Amino acid sequence: MFRHNVKPGVTGLAQVKGYRGEIKNDEDIINRIKYDNFYIENWSLVLDIRIIFQTMINVFKGQKEAY
């Protein structure tokens, strides 16, 4: 429930790890929640920079889950 108390951003840890787009099975939503909770519990500026860097890599490299 505490996921709803955090403001959404442009990207997130779950998205850069490949859990984005359509939810095809239970594992997809479980992993999204797992990564969101990890981010909330371990937030740091370094973690945000890593997410931004991984987002840039995904933009150029592409990702099969992206639309």
PyMOL Python script that loads the backbone (N, CA, C, O; Angstrom):
from pymol import cmd

cmd.read_pdbstr("""\
ATOM      1  N   MET A   1       0.806  -1.197   0.000  1.00  0.00           N
ATOM      2  CA  MET A   1       0.000   0.000   0.000  1.00  0.00           C
ATOM      3  C   MET A   1       0.853   1.267   0.000  1.00  0.00           C
ATOM      4  O   MET A   1       0.421   2.310  -0.489  1.00  0.00           O
ATOM      5  N   PHE A   2       2.065   1.174   0.548  1.00  0.00           N
ATOM      6  CA  PHE A   2       2.880   2.383   0.609  1.00  0.00           C
ATOM      7  C   PHE A   2       3.393   2.818  -0.752  1.00  0.00           C
ATOM      8  O   PHE A   2       3.939   3.915  -0.870  1.00  0.00           O
ATOM      9  N   ARG A   3       3.238   1.994  -1.788  1.00  0.00           N
ATOM     10  CA  ARG A   3       3.594   2.401  -3.147  1.00  0.00           C
ATOM     11  C   ARG A   3       2.783   3.601  -3.605  1.00  0.00           C
ATOM     12  O   ARG A   3       3.247   4.389  -4.430  1.00  0.00           O
ATOM     13  N   HIS A   4       1.573   3.744  -3.074  1.00  0.00           N
ATOM     14  CA  HIS A   4       0.687   4.837  -3.487  1.00  0.00           C
ATOM     15  C   HIS A   4       1.071   6.160  -2.848  1.00  0.00           C
ATOM     16  O   HIS A   4       0.533   7.198  -3.232  1.00  0.00           O
ATOM     17  N   ASN A   5       1.979   6.158  -1.890  1.00  0.00           N
ATOM     18  CA  ASN A   5       2.403   7.389  -1.228  1.00  0.00           C
ATOM     19  C   ASN A   5       3.610   8.020  -1.891  1.00  0.00           C
ATOM     20  O   ASN A   5       4.057   9.084  -1.463  1.00  0.00           O
ATOM     21  N   VAL A   6       4.151   7.390  -2.931  1.00  0.00           N
ATOM     22  CA  VAL A   6       5.320   7.896  -3.628  1.00  0.00           C
ATOM     23  C   VAL A   6       4.872   8.486  -4.953  1.00  0.00           C
ATOM     24  O   VAL A   6       4.092   7.878  -5.686  1.00  0.00           O
ATOM     25  N   LYS A   7       5.375   9.679  -5.253  1.00  0.00           N
ATOM     26  CA  LYS A   7       5.011  10.311  -6.518  1.00  0.00           C
ATOM     27  C   LYS A   7       5.611   9.531  -7.685  1.00  0.00           C
ATOM     28  O   LYS A   7       6.767   9.114  -7.620  1.00  0.00           O
ATOM     29  N   PRO A   8       4.843   9.334  -8.741  1.00  0.00           N
ATOM     30  CA  PRO A   8       5.377   8.612  -9.902  1.00  0.00           C
ATOM     31  C   PRO A   8       6.399   9.463 -10.645  1.00  0.00           C
ATOM     32  O   PRO A   8       6.345  10.692 -10.619  1.00  0.00           O
ATOM     33  N   GLY A   9       7.315   8.795 -11.297  1.00  0.00           N
ATOM     34  CA  GLY A   9       8.336   9.483 -12.078  1.00  0.00           C
ATOM     35  C   GLY A   9       8.215   9.141 -13.542  1.00  0.00           C
ATOM     36  O   GLY A   9       7.276   8.465 -13.961  1.00  0.00           O
ATOM     37  N   VAL A  10       9.152   9.603 -14.300  1.00  0.00           N
ATOM     38  CA  VAL A  10       9.167   9.347 -15.733  1.00  0.00           C
ATOM     39  C   VAL A  10       9.489   7.886 -16.004  1.00  0.00           C
ATOM     40  O   VAL A  10       8.918   7.279 -16.910  1.00  0.00           O
ATOM     41  N   THR A  11      10.391   7.327 -15.232  1.00  0.00           N
ATOM     42  CA  THR A  11      10.782   5.943 -15.375  1.00  0.00           C
ATOM     43  C   THR A  11      10.990   5.351 -13.991  1.00  0.00           C
ATOM     44  O   THR A  11      10.940   6.065 -12.989  1.00  0.00           O
ATOM     45  N   GLY A  12      11.218   4.073 -13.937  1.00  0.00           N
ATOM     46  CA  GLY A  12      11.396   3.432 -12.646  1.00  0.00           C
ATOM     47  C   GLY A  12      12.251   2.190 -12.764  1.00  0.00           C
ATOM     48  O   GLY A  12      12.590   1.754 -13.864  1.00  0.00           O
ATOM     49  N   LEU A  13      12.595   1.628 -11.624  1.00  0.00           N
ATOM     50  CA  LEU A  13      13.451   0.454 -11.588  1.00  0.00           C
ATOM     51  C   LEU A  13      12.807  -0.736 -12.293  1.00  0.00           C
ATOM     52  O   LEU A  13      13.478  -1.455 -13.033  1.00  0.00           O
ATOM     53  N   ALA A  14      11.520  -0.945 -12.070  1.00  0.00           N
ATOM     54  CA  ALA A  14      10.832  -2.065 -12.715  1.00  0.00           C
ATOM     55  C   ALA A  14      10.828  -1.899 -14.236  1.00  0.00           C
ATOM     56  O   ALA A  14      10.986  -2.877 -14.966  1.00  0.00           O
ATOM     57  N   GLN A  15      10.650  -0.685 -14.706  1.00  0.00           N
ATOM     58  CA  GLN A  15      10.595  -0.445 -16.146  1.00  0.00           C
ATOM     59  C   GLN A  15      11.937  -0.716 -16.808  1.00  0.00           C
ATOM     60  O   GLN A  15      11.981  -1.326 -17.877  1.00  0.00           O
ATOM     61  N   VAL A  16      13.031  -0.277 -16.196  1.00  0.00           N
ATOM     62  CA  VAL A  16      14.335  -0.498 -16.822  1.00  0.00           C
ATOM     63  C   VAL A  16      14.783  -1.942 -16.700  1.00  0.00           C
ATOM     64  O   VAL A  16      15.666  -2.378 -17.439  1.00  0.00           O
ATOM     65  N   LYS A  17      14.190  -2.692 -15.778  1.00  0.00           N
ATOM     66  CA  LYS A  17      14.510  -4.117 -15.641  1.00  0.00           C
ATOM     67  C   LYS A  17      13.661  -4.981 -16.567  1.00  0.00           C
ATOM     68  O   LYS A  17      13.823  -6.201 -16.587  1.00  0.00           O
ATOM     69  N   GLY A  18      12.750  -4.362 -17.344  1.00  0.00           N
ATOM     70  CA  GLY A  18      11.993  -5.108 -18.336  1.00  0.00           C
ATOM     71  C   GLY A  18      10.545  -5.393 -17.973  1.00  0.00           C
ATOM     72  O   GLY A  18       9.835  -6.022 -18.757  1.00  0.00           O
ATOM     73  N   TYR A  19      10.091  -4.957 -16.826  1.00  0.00           N
ATOM     74  CA  TYR A  19       8.708  -5.200 -16.409  1.00  0.00           C
ATOM     75  C   TYR A  19       7.875  -3.966 -16.705  1.00  0.00           C
ATOM     76  O   TYR A  19       7.607  -3.144 -15.829  1.00  0.00           O
ATOM     77  N   ARG A  20       7.478  -3.860 -17.952  1.00  0.00           N
ATOM     78  CA  ARG A  20       6.680  -2.732 -18.411  1.00  0.00           C
ATOM     79  C   ARG A  20       5.702  -3.239 -19.450  1.00  0.00           C
ATOM     80  O   ARG A  20       5.818  -4.367 -19.929  1.00  0.00           O
ATOM     81  N   GLY A  21       4.757  -2.416 -19.789  1.00  0.00           N
ATOM     82  CA  GLY A  21       3.804  -2.811 -20.814  1.00  0.00           C
ATOM     83  C   GLY A  21       2.725  -3.743 -20.284  1.00  0.00           C
ATOM     84  O   GLY A  21       2.364  -3.701 -19.108  1.00  0.00           O
ATOM     85  N   GLU A  22       2.230  -4.566 -21.158  1.00  0.00           N
ATOM     86  CA  GLU A  22       1.122  -5.464 -20.838  1.00  0.00           C
ATOM     87  C   GLU A  22       1.525  -6.499 -19.782  1.00  0.00           C
ATOM     88  O   GLU A  22       2.641  -7.018 -19.788  1.00  0.00           O
ATOM     89  N   ILE A  23       0.591  -6.781 -18.885  1.00  0.00           N
ATOM     90  CA  ILE A  23       0.803  -7.809 -17.865  1.00  0.00           C
ATOM     91  C   ILE A  23       0.268  -9.116 -18.430  1.00  0.00           C
ATOM     92  O   ILE A  23      -0.940  -9.274 -18.606  1.00  0.00           O
ATOM     93  N   LYS A  24       1.165 -10.050 -18.713  1.00  0.00           N
ATOM     94  CA  LYS A  24       0.776 -11.308 -19.339  1.00  0.00           C
ATOM     95  C   LYS A  24       0.586 -12.434 -18.341  1.00  0.00           C
ATOM     96  O   LYS A  24      -0.140 -13.392 -18.610  1.00  0.00           O
ATOM     97  N   ASN A  25       1.236 -12.325 -17.185  1.00  0.00           N
ATOM     98  CA  ASN A  25       1.087 -13.370 -16.174  1.00  0.00           C
ATOM     99  C   ASN A  25       1.320 -12.773 -14.783  1.00  0.00           C
ATOM    100  O   ASN A  25       1.691 -11.606 -14.652  1.00  0.00           O
ATOM    101  N   ASP A  26       1.099 -13.576 -13.763  1.00  0.00           N
ATOM    102  CA  ASP A  26       1.235 -13.098 -12.388  1.00  0.00           C
ATOM    103  C   ASP A  26       2.661 -12.667 -12.061  1.00  0.00           C
ATOM    104  O   ASP A  26       2.869 -11.759 -11.256  1.00  0.00           O
ATOM    105  N   GLU A  27       3.633 -13.310 -12.678  1.00  0.00           N
ATOM    106  CA  GLU A  27       5.024 -12.971 -12.410  1.00  0.00           C
ATOM    107  C   GLU A  27       5.338 -11.522 -12.772  1.00  0.00           C
ATOM    108  O   GLU A  27       6.136 -10.872 -12.096  1.00  0.00           O
ATOM    109  N   ASP A  28       4.712 -11.013 -13.838  1.00  0.00           N
ATOM    110  CA  ASP A  28       4.952  -9.633 -14.263  1.00  0.00           C
ATOM    111  C   ASP A  28       4.570  -8.643 -13.167  1.00  0.00           C
ATOM    112  O   ASP A  28       5.358  -7.758 -12.836  1.00  0.00           O
ATOM    113  N   ILE A  29       3.393  -8.778 -12.610  1.00  0.00           N
ATOM    114  CA  ILE A  29       2.935  -7.829 -11.590  1.00  0.00           C
ATOM    115  C   ILE A  29       3.690  -8.033 -10.276  1.00  0.00           C
ATOM    116  O   ILE A  29       3.972  -7.067  -9.568  1.00  0.00           O
ATOM    117  N   ILE A  30       4.016  -9.277  -9.949  1.00  0.00           N
ATOM    118  CA  ILE A  30       4.780  -9.549  -8.720  1.00  0.00           C
ATOM    119  C   ILE A  30       6.155  -8.887  -8.802  1.00  0.00           C
ATOM    120  O   ILE A  30       6.608  -8.278  -7.833  1.00  0.00           O
ATOM    121  N   ASN A  31       6.813  -9.002  -9.943  1.00  0.00           N
ATOM    122  CA  ASN A  31       8.133  -8.389 -10.089  1.00  0.00           C
ATOM    123  C   ASN A  31       8.063  -6.872 -10.130  1.00  0.00           C
ATOM    124  O   ASN A  31       8.965  -6.209  -9.619  1.00  0.00           O
ATOM    125  N   ARG A  32       7.028  -6.307 -10.717  1.00  0.00           N
ATOM    126  CA  ARG A  32       6.865  -4.852 -10.684  1.00  0.00           C
ATOM    127  C   ARG A  32       6.761  -4.357  -9.249  1.00  0.00           C
ATOM    128  O   ARG A  32       7.413  -3.386  -8.865  1.00  0.00           O
ATOM    129  N   ILE A  33       5.942  -5.029  -8.472  1.00  0.00           N
ATOM    130  CA  ILE A  33       5.770  -4.639  -7.072  1.00  0.00           C
ATOM    131  C   ILE A  33       7.075  -4.830  -6.304  1.00  0.00           C
ATOM    132  O   ILE A  33       7.440  -3.993  -5.479  1.00  0.00           O
ATOM    133  N   LYS A  34       7.779  -5.931  -6.574  1.00  0.00           N
ATOM    134  CA  LYS A  34       9.053  -6.204  -5.900  1.00  0.00           C
ATOM    135  C   LYS A  34      10.060  -5.088  -6.173  1.00  0.00           C
ATOM    136  O   LYS A  34      10.696  -4.587  -5.246  1.00  0.00           O
ATOM    137  N   TYR A  35      10.207  -4.697  -7.435  1.00  0.00           N
ATOM    138  CA  TYR A  35      11.151  -3.636  -7.785  1.00  0.00           C
ATOM    139  C   TYR A  35      10.694  -2.278  -7.242  1.00  0.00           C
ATOM    140  O   TYR A  35      11.525  -1.487  -6.796  1.00  0.00           O
ATOM    141  N   ASP A  36       9.406  -1.999  -7.273  1.00  0.00           N
ATOM    142  CA  ASP A  36       8.908  -0.738  -6.713  1.00  0.00           C
ATOM    143  C   ASP A  36       9.184  -0.663  -5.217  1.00  0.00           C
ATOM    144  O   ASP A  36       9.621   0.374  -4.718  1.00  0.00           O
ATOM    145  N   ASN A  37       8.933  -1.752  -4.502  1.00  0.00           N
ATOM    146  CA  ASN A  37       9.202  -1.767  -3.062  1.00  0.00           C
ATOM    147  C   ASN A  37      10.693  -1.642  -2.772  1.00  0.00           C
ATOM    148  O   ASN A  37      11.086  -0.947  -1.835  1.00  0.00           O
ATOM    149  N   PHE A  38      11.520  -2.307  -3.564  1.00  0.00           N
ATOM    150  CA  PHE A  38      12.969  -2.184  -3.394  1.00  0.00           C
ATOM    151  C   PHE A  38      13.401  -0.733  -3.566  1.00  0.00           C
ATOM    152  O   PHE A  38      14.215  -0.227  -2.793  1.00  0.00           O
ATOM    153  N   TYR A  39      12.854  -0.065  -4.581  1.00  0.00           N
ATOM    154  CA  TYR A  39      13.202   1.334  -4.828  1.00  0.00           C
ATOM    155  C   TYR A  39      12.798   2.211  -3.641  1.00  0.00           C
ATOM    156  O   TYR A  39      13.582   3.046  -3.190  1.00  0.00           O
ATOM    157  N   ILE A  40      11.599   2.025  -3.146  1.00  0.00           N
ATOM    158  CA  ILE A  40      11.117   2.843  -2.023  1.00  0.00           C
ATOM    159  C   ILE A  40      11.979   2.626  -0.785  1.00  0.00           C
ATOM    160  O   ILE A  40      12.316   3.582  -0.086  1.00  0.00           O
ATOM    161  N   GLU A  41      12.331   1.387  -0.513  1.00  0.00           N
ATOM    162  CA  GLU A  41      13.092   1.075   0.699  1.00  0.00           C
ATOM    163  C   GLU A  41      14.568   1.444   0.580  1.00  0.00           C
ATOM    164  O   GLU A  41      15.224   1.652   1.601  1.00  0.00           O
ATOM    165  N   ASN A  42      15.110   1.532  -0.639  1.00  0.00           N
ATOM    166  CA  ASN A  42      16.545   1.752  -0.837  1.00  0.00           C
ATOM    167  C   ASN A  42      16.855   2.992  -1.665  1.00  0.00           C
ATOM    168  O   ASN A  42      17.901   3.066  -2.308  1.00  0.00           O
ATOM    169  N   TRP A  43      15.951   3.962  -1.651  1.00  0.00           N
ATOM    170  CA  TRP A  43      16.151   5.135  -2.479  1.00  0.00           C
ATOM    171  C   TRP A  43      17.462   5.830  -2.145  1.00  0.00           C
ATOM    172  O   TRP A  43      17.833   5.976  -0.981  1.00  0.00           O
ATOM    173  N   SER A  44      18.156   6.258  -3.207  1.00  0.00           N
ATOM    174  CA  SER A  44      19.348   7.085  -3.059  1.00  0.00           C
ATOM    175  C   SER A  44      19.559   7.823  -4.377  1.00  0.00           C
ATOM    176  O   SER A  44      18.998   7.453  -5.409  1.00  0.00           O
ATOM    177  N   LEU A  45      20.358   8.849  -4.325  1.00  0.00           N
ATOM    178  CA  LEU A  45      20.669   9.593  -5.530  1.00  0.00           C
ATOM    179  C   LEU A  45      21.413   8.701  -6.534  1.00  0.00           C
ATOM    180  O   LEU A  45      21.197   8.799  -7.742  1.00  0.00           O
ATOM    181  N   VAL A  46      22.276   7.845  -6.028  1.00  0.00           N
ATOM    182  CA  VAL A  46      23.025   6.927  -6.891  1.00  0.00           C
ATOM    183  C   VAL A  46      22.068   5.974  -7.608  1.00  0.00           C
ATOM    184  O   VAL A  46      22.238   5.711  -8.799  1.00  0.00           O
ATOM    185  N   LEU A  47      21.068   5.459  -6.900  1.00  0.00           N
ATOM    186  CA  LEU A  47      20.082   4.572  -7.526  1.00  0.00           C
ATOM    187  C   LEU A  47      19.311   5.312  -8.618  1.00  0.00           C
ATOM    188  O   LEU A  47      19.062   4.752  -9.685  1.00  0.00           O
ATOM    189  N   ASP A  48      18.933   6.562  -8.362  1.00  0.00           N
ATOM    190  CA  ASP A  48      18.244   7.346  -9.391  1.00  0.00           C
ATOM    191  C   ASP A  48      19.124   7.563 -10.613  1.00  0.00           C
ATOM    192  O   ASP A  48      18.647   7.488 -11.745  1.00  0.00           O
ATOM    193  N   ILE A  49      20.391   7.829 -10.394  1.00  0.00           N
ATOM    194  CA  ILE A  49      21.315   8.029 -11.518  1.00  0.00           C
ATOM    195  C   ILE A  49      21.471   6.737 -12.316  1.00  0.00           C
ATOM    196  O   ILE A  49      21.535   6.771 -13.544  1.00  0.00           O
ATOM    197  N   ARG A  50      21.533   5.612 -11.631  1.00  0.00           N
ATOM    198  CA  ARG A  50      21.629   4.320 -12.331  1.00  0.00           C
ATOM    199  C   ARG A  50      20.382   4.060 -13.170  1.00  0.00           C
ATOM    200  O   ARG A  50      20.482   3.556 -14.289  1.00  0.00           O
ATOM    201  N   ILE A  51      19.206   4.401 -12.640  1.00  0.00           N
ATOM    202  CA  ILE A  51      17.956   4.212 -13.385  1.00  0.00           C
ATOM    203  C   ILE A  51      17.936   5.106 -14.617  1.00  0.00           C
ATOM    204  O   ILE A  51      17.536   4.664 -15.694  1.00  0.00           O
ATOM    205  N   ILE A  52      18.359   6.352 -14.474  1.00  0.00           N
ATOM    206  CA  ILE A  52      18.399   7.270 -15.613  1.00  0.00           C
ATOM    207  C   ILE A  52      19.382   6.755 -16.668  1.00  0.00           C
ATOM    208  O   ILE A  52      19.076   6.778 -17.860  1.00  0.00           O
ATOM    209  N   PHE A  53      20.547   6.297 -16.244  1.00  0.00           N
ATOM    210  CA  PHE A  53      21.543   5.766 -17.169  1.00  0.00           C
ATOM    211  C   PHE A  53      20.998   4.540 -17.902  1.00  0.00           C
ATOM    212  O   PHE A  53      21.160   4.427 -19.117  1.00  0.00           O
ATOM    213  N   GLN A  54      20.356   3.622 -17.178  1.00  0.00           N
ATOM    214  CA  GLN A  54      19.786   2.424 -17.800  1.00  0.00           C
ATOM    215  C   GLN A  54      18.656   2.786 -18.759  1.00  0.00           C
ATOM    216  O   GLN A  54      18.477   2.131 -19.786  1.00  0.00           O
ATOM    217  N   THR A  55      17.896   3.828 -18.427  1.00  0.00           N
ATOM    218  CA  THR A  55      16.836   4.290 -19.323  1.00  0.00           C
ATOM    219  C   THR A  55      17.428   4.771 -20.640  1.00  0.00           C
ATOM    220  O   THR A  55      16.898   4.465 -21.708  1.00  0.00           O
ATOM    221  N   MET A  56      18.519   5.519 -20.570  1.00  0.00           N
ATOM    222  CA  MET A  56      19.166   5.993 -21.802  1.00  0.00           C
ATOM    223  C   MET A  56      19.676   4.821 -22.637  1.00  0.00           C
ATOM    224  O   MET A  56      19.557   4.835 -23.862  1.00  0.00           O
ATOM    225  N   ILE A  57      20.236   3.824 -21.991  1.00  0.00           N
ATOM    226  CA  ILE A  57      20.696   2.630 -22.711  1.00  0.00           C
ATOM    227  C   ILE A  57      19.519   1.941 -23.394  1.00  0.00           C
ATOM    228  O   ILE A  57      19.623   1.536 -24.552  1.00  0.00           O
ATOM    229  N   ASN A  58      18.410   1.808 -22.688  1.00  0.00           N
ATOM    230  CA  ASN A  58      17.226   1.156 -23.259  1.00  0.00           C
ATOM    231  C   ASN A  58      16.649   1.938 -24.429  1.00  0.00           C
ATOM    232  O   ASN A  58      16.110   1.345 -25.363  1.00  0.00           O
ATOM    233  N   VAL A  59      16.756   3.261 -24.388  1.00  0.00           N
ATOM    234  CA  VAL A  59      16.249   4.081 -25.494  1.00  0.00           C
ATOM    235  C   VAL A  59      17.017   3.754 -26.775  1.00  0.00           C
ATOM    236  O   VAL A  59      16.419   3.589 -27.838  1.00  0.00           O
ATOM    237  N   PHE A  60      18.333   3.661 -26.667  1.00  0.00           N
ATOM    238  CA  PHE A  60      19.146   3.416 -27.852  1.00  0.00           C
ATOM    239  C   PHE A  60      19.205   1.943 -28.240  1.00  0.00           C
ATOM    240  O   PHE A  60      19.224   1.610 -29.425  1.00  0.00           O
ATOM    241  N   LYS A  61      19.233   1.076 -27.258  1.00  0.00           N
ATOM    242  CA  LYS A  61      19.333  -0.367 -27.507  1.00  0.00           C
ATOM    243  C   LYS A  61      17.987  -0.959 -27.903  1.00  0.00           C
ATOM    244  O   LYS A  61      17.929  -1.883 -28.714  1.00  0.00           O
ATOM    245  N   GLY A  62      16.921  -0.441 -27.343  1.00  0.00           N
ATOM    246  CA  GLY A  62      15.597  -0.985 -27.568  1.00  0.00           C
ATOM    247  C   GLY A  62      15.246  -2.019 -26.522  1.00  0.00           C
ATOM    248  O   GLY A  62      16.120  -2.573 -25.856  1.00  0.00           O
ATOM    249  N   GLN A  63      13.965  -2.269 -26.388  1.00  0.00           N
ATOM    250  CA  GLN A  63      13.492  -3.239 -25.404  1.00  0.00           C
ATOM    251  C   GLN A  63      12.227  -3.866 -25.968  1.00  0.00           C
ATOM    252  O   GLN A  63      11.333  -3.158 -26.430  1.00  0.00           O
ATOM    253  N   LYS A  64      12.150  -5.188 -25.931  1.00  0.00           N
ATOM    254  CA  LYS A  64      11.029  -5.878 -26.572  1.00  0.00           C
ATOM    255  C   LYS A  64       9.693  -5.560 -25.921  1.00  0.00           C
ATOM    256  O   LYS A  64       8.659  -5.651 -26.581  1.00  0.00           O
ATOM    257  N   GLU A  65       9.684  -5.187 -24.633  1.00  0.00           N
ATOM    258  CA  GLU A  65       8.433  -4.888 -23.948  1.00  0.00           C
ATOM    259  C   GLU A  65       7.911  -3.490 -24.253  1.00  0.00           C
ATOM    260  O   GLU A  65       6.758  -3.181 -23.955  1.00  0.00           O
ATOM    261  N   ALA A  66       8.754  -2.641 -24.847  1.00  0.00           N
ATOM    262  CA  ALA A  66       8.351  -1.272 -25.164  1.00  0.00           C
ATOM    263  C   ALA A  66       7.414  -1.272 -26.369  1.00  0.00           C
ATOM    264  O   ALA A  66       7.503  -2.136 -27.242  1.00  0.00           O
ATOM    265  N   TYR A  67       6.529  -0.305 -26.402  1.00  0.00           N
ATOM    266  CA  TYR A  67       5.566  -0.224 -27.504  1.00  0.00           C
ATOM    267  C   TYR A  67       6.150   0.524 -28.678  1.00  0.00           C
ATOM    268  O   TYR A  67       5.481   0.691 -29.698  1.00  0.00           O
TER     269      TYR A  67
END
""", "prot")
cmd.dss("prot")
cmd.show_as("cartoon", "prot")
cmd.util.cbc("prot")
cmd.orient("prot")
